[in-house]
Amino acid sequence: MKKIFQFSIILLSFTLFFNYTFAQQPSFKIAKLKYNGGGDWYANKTSLPNLIKFCNQQLKLNLYQEEDVVEVGSPELFSYPFIHMTGHGNVVFSRQEAENLRTYLTGGGFLHIDDNYGMDKFIRLEMKKVFPELDFVELPFNHPIYHQKFEFNNGLPKIHEHDNKPPKGYGIIFEGKLVCFYTYETDLGNGWEDQTIYNDPEEKRQKALQMGANIISFALTTF
C-alpha cells in the first residue's frame, strides 16, 4: 500500500501542476481530520475554506473551495495529500487508526495539527502511538516551512494569547522528512476564520493566512 500511495502522491503533484498551468477544474481537496475521544475536531468551521481561497489566490493553486472530512482510520485518508487537525480537548486513536495514520504519513501524506488550546497533552500521547520511536522536535526558524512564498524569520505568528507563551512549531521527522507539523500557542486556525468571529485586526489575519499558505505549499512540494 505504501508504494501505491507514494505513486498516487506523485501523480497528484503532476495533476496539480497541470491544472495550475492550464487552469482546469479544481484538482483536489484537502480534508479535516475527524477523531474520537470527545474533542471538538469540527472547530473553526470557516477556517479551511478561507485558507483554501487564500491559497488559490496567492499561490495560484486549484483547490476545491470546501474541505472534506475524513476519519483517522478510514481508507479514504489516502485520497488527500494534506490533512488538517484541530480542537480544544481530548483525542484518542485506536490501534488501527494509529497504524492507518502512520501508513498515510510514511507514504507521502502530510498532517498539520493546530492546537486550538487544550489539545497539547492529548495529541502528544496519541502521536506516540503513531510514531513510538519518534518525538516532536521544535523546528528552527530557518526551516523551509517558514520560508515558502511568505517569510517568517521569527517562526510562527502569534494570533491569540492564552498563557503568555511564545508560539512554537514542532515537527515529526520520519527518515529525514517532515511528515507532521504541530503548531502550538499560536491559534493559526482562529486567524483563518471569518473576521467577524474574533474581530482580529486584518494584519494579524493576513499573517495567519500567509503561514497557513506556507504549510500547504511545503506539504505539496516536498517529497
VMD Tcl script that draws the C-alpha trace (Angstrom):
set ca {
  {0.00 0.00 0.00}
  {2.87 2.37 0.83}
  {4.33 2.22 -2.71}
  {0.89 2.67 -4.26}
  {0.21 5.70 -2.07}
  {3.61 7.22 -2.90}
  {2.82 6.83 -6.59}
  {-0.60 8.44 -6.11}
  {1.01 11.43 -4.34}
  {3.46 11.88 -7.25}
  {0.63 11.56 -9.76}
  {-1.37 14.09 -7.79}
  {1.55 16.50 -7.96}
  {1.63 16.27 -11.75}
  {-2.13 16.80 -11.81}
  {-1.76 19.85 -9.59}
  {0.94 21.26 -11.89}
  {-1.17 20.59 -14.98}
  {-4.23 22.25 -13.50}
  {-2.16 25.19 -12.28}
  {-0.63 25.64 -15.74}
  {-3.74 25.22 -17.84}
  {-6.42 26.50 -15.42}
  {-8.53 23.34 -15.47}
  {-11.22 22.34 -13.00}
  {-10.25 22.16 -9.29}
  {-7.64 19.44 -8.97}
  {-8.13 18.00 -5.48}
  {-9.39 18.58 -1.97}
  {-7.80 18.90 1.43}
  {-9.51 17.45 4.48}
  {-10.16 18.00 8.16}
  {-9.42 15.02 10.40}
  {-12.28 13.56 12.43}
  {-11.09 11.76 15.56}
  {-12.57 10.10 18.63}
  {-12.21 10.97 22.31}
  {-14.73 13.77 22.64}
  {-12.59 16.65 21.41}
  {-14.15 19.18 19.05}
  {-12.47 18.08 15.82}
  {-15.05 20.20 13.97}
  {-13.87 23.53 15.46}
  {-13.13 26.60 13.32}
  {-15.76 25.95 10.67}
  {-14.78 28.84 8.39}
  {-11.02 28.47 8.70}
  {-10.19 25.96 5.97}
  {-12.49 27.48 3.31}
  {-10.83 30.85 3.94}
  {-7.36 29.32 3.77}
  {-8.21 27.47 0.57}
  {-9.44 30.70 -1.02}
  {-6.28 32.48 0.06}
  {-4.05 29.72 -1.35}
  {-5.90 29.70 -4.65}
  {-5.43 33.45 -4.95}
  {-1.91 33.88 -3.60}
  {-0.26 30.59 -4.60}
  {-2.29 30.11 -7.80}
  {-3.41 26.69 -6.64}
  {-6.54 25.00 -7.84}
  {-8.11 23.53 -4.70}
  {-11.77 22.75 -4.20}
  {-13.38 25.59 -2.27}
  {-14.63 23.41 0.60}
  {-12.71 20.88 2.64}
  {-13.77 17.27 3.14}
  {-13.97 15.47 6.48}
  {-12.11 12.17 6.86}
  {-11.83 9.77 9.80}
  {-8.42 8.71 11.10}
  {-8.95 5.03 10.40}
  {-10.64 5.39 7.04}
  {-9.06 4.19 3.77}
  {-10.29 7.50 2.35}
  {-7.43 9.16 4.23}
  {-5.18 8.23 1.32}
  {-7.23 10.38 -1.06}
  {-5.84 13.59 0.42}
  {-2.26 14.88 0.27}
  {-2.91 17.32 3.14}
  {-4.89 16.75 6.34}
  {-5.66 19.42 8.96}
  {-6.45 18.59 12.59}
  {-7.63 20.92 15.33}
  {-9.60 21.07 18.56}
  {-9.55 22.06 22.22}
  {-9.69 18.76 24.07}
  {-9.34 15.00 24.19}
  {-8.03 12.90 21.31}
  {-8.00 9.09 21.18}
  {-6.54 6.93 18.40}
  {-7.28 3.22 18.35}
  {-4.51 0.84 17.33}
  {-6.00 0.52 13.85}
  {-6.31 4.30 13.50}
  {-2.72 4.86 14.60}
  {-1.48 2.28 12.10}
  {-3.56 3.82 9.33}
  {-2.27 7.30 10.09}
  {1.32 6.05 10.18}
  {0.94 4.38 6.78}
  {-0.52 7.59 5.40}
  {2.28 9.78 6.75}
  {5.17 7.47 5.87}
  {3.75 7.03 2.37}
  {3.75 10.70 1.42}
  {0.82 12.30 3.23}
  {1.11 15.36 5.46}
  {-0.66 16.22 8.72}
  {-0.96 19.72 10.16}
  {-2.09 19.79 13.79}
  {-3.19 23.15 15.18}
  {-3.79 23.23 18.93}
  {-6.89 25.34 19.46}
  {-5.88 25.49 23.15}
  {-6.24 22.41 25.33}
  {-5.19 19.67 22.88}
  {-1.47 19.50 23.69}
  {-1.38 16.90 26.47}
  {-3.64 14.59 24.47}
  {-2.15 14.83 21.00}
  {1.39 14.21 22.20}
  {0.32 10.90 23.75}
  {-1.68 9.83 20.71}
  {1.05 10.66 18.21}
  {3.37 8.37 20.22}
  {1.01 5.58 19.18}
  {1.63 6.56 15.56}
  {5.40 7.02 15.90}
  {6.52 5.33 19.15}
  {10.14 5.72 18.09}
  {9.90 9.47 17.42}
  {9.20 12.65 19.36}
  {8.05 16.10 18.34}
  {11.06 18.34 17.80}
  {10.94 22.12 17.66}
  {11.74 23.32 14.15}
  {14.40 26.02 13.80}
  {13.39 29.34 12.30}
  {15.43 28.59 9.19}
  {13.32 25.53 8.35}
  {11.87 25.74 4.81}
  {8.28 25.69 6.10}
  {8.84 29.24 7.35}
  {10.32 30.35 4.03}
  {7.96 29.46 1.22}
  {6.24 32.34 -0.59}
  {5.99 34.21 2.70}
  {8.92 34.83 5.02}
  {8.61 34.16 8.75}
  {12.11 34.78 10.04}
  {10.98 34.53 13.66}
  {8.82 31.45 13.26}
  {5.08 31.28 13.80}
  {2.96 34.40 14.21}
  {1.09 34.85 17.48}
  {-2.64 35.09 16.77}
  {-4.33 34.68 20.18}
  {-2.89 34.86 23.67}
  {-3.59 32.21 26.34}
  {-0.71 31.55 28.74}
  {1.82 34.24 27.81}
  {3.92 31.66 25.98}
  {5.63 32.16 22.61}
  {4.25 30.28 19.61}
  {6.04 27.02 18.84}
  {6.26 24.93 15.70}
  {7.02 21.25 16.28}
  {7.57 18.50 13.77}
  {7.71 14.75 13.48}
  {10.54 13.89 11.13}
  {10.50 10.42 9.59}
  {13.56 9.31 7.63}
  {14.65 12.93 7.21}
  {11.26 14.19 6.05}
  {8.82 16.39 7.94}
  {5.55 14.44 7.88}
  {3.63 16.23 10.66}
  {3.75 19.89 11.65}
  {2.25 20.83 15.02}
  {1.50 24.50 15.71}
  {1.22 25.30 19.41}
  {0.38 28.51 21.32}
  {-0.44 30.36 18.12}
  {-4.10 29.63 17.17}
  {-3.45 29.77 13.44}
  {-6.86 28.28 12.68}
  {-8.58 31.07 14.60}
  {-6.71 33.53 12.43}
  {-8.10 31.87 9.30}
  {-11.69 32.28 10.49}
  {-14.09 34.94 9.19}
  {-13.06 38.33 10.53}
  {-16.38 38.80 12.32}
  {-15.85 35.75 14.55}
  {-12.89 37.07 16.57}
  {-12.66 40.64 15.27}
  {-8.91 40.28 14.83}
  {-7.01 43.06 13.05}
  {-6.67 42.35 9.34}
  {-2.88 42.41 9.59}
  {-2.99 39.56 12.10}
  {-5.41 37.55 9.93}
  {-3.14 38.02 6.93}
  {-0.16 36.72 8.88}
  {-2.14 33.64 9.90}
  {-3.27 33.01 6.31}
  {0.23 33.51 4.97}
  {1.65 30.98 7.42}
  {-1.12 28.57 6.52}
  {-0.29 29.00 2.85}
  {3.36 28.24 3.62}
  {2.34 25.00 5.34}
  {0.24 23.87 2.38}
  {2.93 24.92 -0.09}
  {5.56 22.94 1.82}
  {3.32 19.89 2.10}
  {2.52 19.82 -1.61}
  {6.05 20.32 -2.91}
  {8.24 18.28 -0.55}
  {8.53 14.54 -1.08}
}
mol new
graphics top color blue
foreach p $ca { graphics top sphere $p radius 0.5 }
foreach p [lrange $ca 0 end-1] q [lrange $ca 1 end] { graphics top cylinder $p $q radius 0.2 }
display resetview
